[in-house]
Amino acid sequence: MTRLLGLIVTDASPLITLAAGDALECLTMPGVPVIIPDMVYFEVTQDLAKTGAEDIVRWARKHHGQVEIVPTTVFSEFQTLMTVNPQTRSKGRGEQAAFEILNAAIAEAPELEAILFFEDTDIKKRRFVRGLPENVMALSTGDLLYELEAAGRIQSADHILDVAVAKGRNVEAQRSPQSDDEARALLREQLCQGGKPPISEC
């Protein structure tokens, strides 16, 4: 039987958008593990004054067990570089950390399915995604929200995106489908398996 590894957050943007939209709870609604590389978690929480940072910390603690902060060598190496040069940039390292976690899991169970959670509309053009196994899919922030709306789990995906926009997020690309049909279908399957009644809001 195919095992679903869970949602792997590939960079900071989806977490920041959901936090800005007061909708972090949406990420735990499918009932699968939410895997955040330690590199990504550092990026979104290193400055608690930034939009959504404190909310993300509280949400991760609230859902400890389902939300997993996973250690990576990418982050360890970044910390070492930071001691030498505090100006070392983290750009692109979140994706590298996510890929590290995915590769390690696939090495143990080649048949597993996984969903990469992204927001950057260019991500699917990169080797990071083009080289993925067929059973590893990419799901955008917008597609997660619209599938939750279709399943009756939230009232309005557009409302959440509107709230995020009001807090400075540029999410217009998320209002159009970005993900593969297979990723949305797998998400729908998980939502149906949960058997939970619709809720009014995140």
C-alpha positions as CSV (number, residue, x, y, z in Angstrom):
1,M,0.0,0.0,0.0
2,T,1.4,3.4,-1.0
3,R,2.3,5.6,2.0
4,L,1.9,9.3,1.9
5,L,5.0,11.1,3.4
6,G,3.0,14.3,3.8
7,L,3.2,18.0,2.9
8,I,6.8,19.2,2.6
9,V,7.1,23.0,2.8
10,T,9.7,24.0,0.2
11,D,10.2,27.6,1.2
12,A,9.0,30.4,3.5
13,S,6.4,32.0,1.2
14,P,3.4,29.6,1.7
15,L,3.7,29.8,5.5
16,I,4.0,33.6,5.5
17,T,0.9,33.9,3.2
18,L,-1.2,31.6,5.3
19,A,-0.1,33.4,8.4
20,A,-1.0,36.7,6.8
21,G,-4.3,35.3,5.8
22,D,-5.0,34.1,9.4
23,A,-5.2,30.6,7.9
24,L,-2.3,28.5,9.1
25,E,-4.9,25.9,10.3
26,C,-5.7,25.2,6.7
27,L,-2.3,23.5,6.3
28,T,-3.2,20.9,9.0
29,M,-6.7,20.2,7.7
30,P,-5.8,17.3,5.3
31,G,-4.7,15.4,8.4
32,V,-1.3,14.4,7.1
33,P,2.2,15.3,8.5
34,V,3.3,18.8,7.6
35,I,7.1,18.7,7.2
36,I,9.0,21.9,7.6
37,P,12.8,21.7,7.0
38,D,14.7,23.5,9.8
39,M,16.1,25.8,7.1
40,V,12.6,27.0,6.2
41,Y,11.6,27.3,9.8
42,F,14.6,29.5,10.5
43,E,13.8,31.7,7.5
44,V,10.3,32.4,8.7
45,T,11.0,32.8,12.4
46,Q,14.5,34.4,12.6
47,D,12.8,37.8,12.9
48,L,9.7,37.6,15.0
49,A,8.7,41.2,14.1
50,K,8.0,40.1,10.5
51,T,4.5,39.4,9.3
52,G,3.2,36.1,10.6
53,A,6.4,34.9,12.4
54,E,5.0,34.7,15.9
55,D,1.8,33.1,14.5
56,I,3.9,30.4,12.8
57,V,5.8,29.6,16.0
58,R,2.5,29.3,18.0
59,W,0.9,27.2,15.3
60,A,3.8,24.8,15.0
61,R,3.8,24.4,18.8
62,K,0.0,23.8,18.9
63,H,0.3,21.1,16.3
64,H,3.5,19.5,17.6
65,G,3.4,15.9,16.3
66,Q,1.6,16.7,13.1
67,V,3.8,19.6,12.3
68,E,7.4,18.4,12.2
69,I,10.5,20.6,12.1
70,V,13.0,18.3,10.5
71,P,16.8,18.8,10.8
72,T,18.9,18.9,7.7
73,T,22.6,19.2,6.8
74,V,21.7,22.2,4.6
75,F,20.8,24.2,7.7
76,S,23.8,22.9,9.7
77,E,26.1,24.0,6.9
78,F,24.3,27.4,6.7
79,Q,24.8,27.9,10.4
80,T,28.5,27.2,10.0
81,L,28.8,29.7,7.1
82,M,26.9,32.2,9.2
83,T,29.6,32.1,11.9
84,V,32.2,33.0,9.3
85,N,30.1,35.5,7.4
86,P,26.9,36.8,9.2
87,Q,25.8,38.2,5.8
88,T,25.4,34.7,4.3
89,R,22.1,34.6,2.4
90,S,19.6,31.8,2.9
91,K,18.0,32.2,-0.6
92,G,17.4,28.8,-2.2
93,R,18.5,26.8,0.8
94,G,14.9,26.0,1.8
95,E,14.3,24.1,-1.4
96,Q,17.6,22.3,-1.0
97,A,16.6,21.3,2.6
98,A,13.2,20.0,1.4
99,F,14.9,18.0,-1.4
100,E,17.3,16.5,1.2
101,I,14.4,15.4,3.4
102,L,12.6,14.0,0.3
103,N,15.6,12.1,-1.0
104,A,16.3,10.5,2.5
105,A,12.6,9.3,2.7
106,I,12.6,7.9,-0.8
107,A,15.8,6.1,-0.2
108,E,14.0,4.2,2.6
109,A,10.7,3.8,0.8
110,P,10.9,4.3,-3.0
111,E,7.1,3.8,-3.4
112,L,6.0,6.6,-1.1
113,E,4.0,9.6,-2.3
114,A,4.7,13.1,-1.2
115,I,3.4,16.6,-1.8
116,L,5.7,19.6,-2.1
117,F,4.0,22.7,-0.9
118,F,5.2,25.8,-2.8
119,E,4.2,29.3,-3.8
120,D,6.9,30.5,-6.2
121,T,5.2,30.1,-9.6
122,D,8.7,29.5,-11.2
123,I,9.4,26.4,-9.1
124,K,8.1,23.9,-11.6
125,K,10.5,25.2,-14.2
126,R,13.5,24.3,-12.1
127,R,15.5,21.1,-11.9
128,F,14.3,20.8,-8.3
129,V,10.9,19.8,-9.5
130,R,11.6,18.5,-13.0
131,G,13.8,15.7,-11.6
132,L,11.2,14.5,-9.1
133,P,9.8,10.9,-9.1
134,E,6.3,10.6,-10.6
135,N,4.7,9.9,-7.2
136,V,6.0,13.2,-5.8
137,M,3.8,16.2,-6.7
138,A,3.8,19.9,-6.2
139,L,0.8,21.8,-4.6
140,S,0.5,25.6,-4.5
141,T,-0.9,27.7,-1.6
142,G,-3.9,28.7,-3.8
143,D,-4.7,25.2,-4.9
144,L,-4.7,24.0,-1.3
145,L,-7.2,26.8,-0.3
146,Y,-9.5,26.2,-3.3
147,E,-9.6,22.4,-2.7
148,L,-10.4,23.1,1.0
149,E,-13.2,25.4,-0.2
150,A,-14.5,22.8,-2.6
151,A,-14.6,20.2,0.2
152,G,-16.6,22.5,2.4
153,R,-13.7,22.9,4.9
154,I,-13.4,26.7,4.6
155,Q,-15.9,29.3,3.4
156,S,-13.8,31.2,0.9
157,A,-10.3,30.8,-0.5
158,D,-10.5,34.3,-2.0
159,H,-11.3,35.8,1.4
160,I,-8.1,34.3,2.9
161,L,-6.0,35.6,-0.1
162,D,-7.7,39.0,0.2
163,V,-6.7,39.2,3.9
164,A,-3.1,38.3,3.0
165,V,-3.1,41.0,0.3
166,A,-4.2,43.5,2.9
167,K,-1.1,42.6,4.9
168,G,1.2,43.1,2.0
169,R,1.4,39.7,0.3
170,N,1.4,39.5,-3.5
171,V,-0.7,36.4,-4.1
172,E,-2.5,37.1,-7.4
173,A,-0.8,34.2,-9.0
174,Q,-2.4,31.9,-6.4
175,R,-5.9,32.7,-7.6
176,S,-5.2,30.5,-10.7
177,P,-4.4,26.8,-10.8
178,Q,-0.7,26.1,-10.4
179,S,-0.6,22.5,-9.4
180,D,-0.7,19.2,-11.3
181,D,-4.1,17.5,-11.4
182,E,-2.6,14.5,-9.5
183,A,-1.6,16.7,-6.6
184,R,-5.1,18.2,-6.2
185,A,-6.6,14.7,-6.6
186,L,-4.3,13.3,-3.8
187,L,-5.3,16.2,-1.6
188,R,-9.0,15.6,-2.3
189,E,-8.5,11.9,-1.4
190,Q,-6.9,12.9,1.9
191,L,-9.7,15.3,2.7
192,C,-12.3,12.6,2.0
193,Q,-10.5,10.0,4.1
194,G,-10.6,12.4,7.1
195,G,-14.4,12.1,7.2
196,K,-14.7,15.4,9.1
197,P,-17.7,17.6,8.7
198,P,-17.3,21.0,7.0
199,I,-16.3,23.9,9.1
200,S,-17.1,27.5,8.7
201,E,-13.7,28.9,8.6
202,C,-10.0,28.2,9.2
